[in-house]
Amino acid sequence: MIHVDNGQCGLCSHFGETHVAGTQLNQIRENHEASETLVDECGHPKHASLHLKVTPISGCDGFEAAKMSSRLGPVAARR
């Protein structure tokens, strides 16, 4: 496991943005740790057309801190 710092892709809202945030992304955001072999797509609007693949410890000037998703899911959160 590698440590993920604020400002790095693993903690960015655009990391894995092209699909539903699963357990793996939530664990990275909670624990600030990720697998050394993990690669995911960057959904930042400036990079979207490139289908850029990045690691959790990559980074760029477009970093936007990810908000933690509710463990209850979107439907339960609206109740």
C-alpha positions as CSV (number, residue, x, y, z in Angstrom):
1,M,0.0,0.0,0.0
2,I,1.1,3.6,-0.7
3,H,0.2,6.7,1.2
4,V,-2.0,9.2,-0.7
5,D,-1.6,12.9,0.3
6,N,-4.0,15.8,-0.2
7,G,-3.6,17.2,-3.7
8,Q,-2.9,13.8,-5.3
9,C,-5.3,12.0,-7.7
10,G,-6.6,9.4,-5.2
11,L,-8.2,12.1,-3.2
12,C,-9.5,14.1,-6.2
13,S,-13.2,14.2,-7.2
14,H,-12.1,13.4,-10.8
15,F,-10.3,10.2,-9.9
16,G,-12.6,7.4,-11.0
17,E,-15.2,9.9,-11.9
18,T,-16.2,8.0,-15.0
19,H,-17.9,5.3,-13.0
20,V,-19.7,4.8,-9.7
21,A,-17.4,5.2,-6.7
22,G,-17.1,1.8,-5.3
23,T,-15.7,0.5,-2.0
24,Q,-12.1,0.8,-3.3
25,L,-12.4,4.6,-4.0
26,N,-14.2,5.2,-0.7
27,Q,-11.4,3.3,1.2
28,I,-8.7,5.4,-0.5
29,R,-10.5,8.6,0.5
30,E,-11.0,7.4,4.1
31,N,-7.6,5.8,4.8
32,H,-5.4,7.8,2.4
33,E,-3.9,4.6,1.2
34,A,-4.0,2.8,-2.1
35,S,-2.6,-0.3,-3.9
36,E,0.7,0.3,-5.7
37,T,-0.8,-1.2,-8.8
38,L,-4.1,0.8,-9.0
39,V,-4.7,2.8,-12.1
40,D,-8.0,4.6,-12.9
41,E,-9.4,7.1,-15.3
42,C,-9.2,10.9,-14.7
43,G,-12.6,12.6,-15.4
44,H,-11.3,16.1,-15.2
45,P,-12.9,18.1,-18.1
46,K,-9.5,19.1,-19.5
47,H,-8.4,15.5,-19.7
48,A,-11.7,13.7,-20.4
49,S,-11.2,13.4,-24.1
50,L,-7.8,11.9,-23.5
51,H,-9.1,9.0,-21.3
52,L,-6.1,9.7,-19.1
53,K,-5.2,6.8,-16.8
54,V,-3.5,7.9,-13.5
55,T,-2.4,6.4,-10.2
56,P,-3.7,7.5,-6.8
57,I,-0.4,9.4,-6.2
58,S,-0.4,11.2,-9.6
59,G,-1.4,14.9,-9.5
60,C,-2.2,18.0,-11.5
61,D,-3.3,21.6,-11.1
62,G,-6.9,20.6,-11.6
63,F,-7.2,18.9,-8.2
64,E,-10.6,19.2,-6.5
65,A,-11.1,17.5,-3.2
66,A,-13.5,14.5,-3.3
67,K,-16.5,14.6,-1.0
68,M,-17.1,11.5,1.0
69,S,-20.1,9.6,-0.3
70,S,-22.8,8.5,2.2
71,R,-22.5,4.9,3.3
72,L,-26.3,4.8,3.0
73,G,-26.3,5.5,-0.7
74,P,-28.0,8.3,-2.6
75,V,-31.6,7.1,-2.1
76,A,-31.3,6.7,1.7
77,A,-29.5,10.1,2.0
78,R,-32.5,11.9,0.4
79,R,-35.0,10.5,3.0
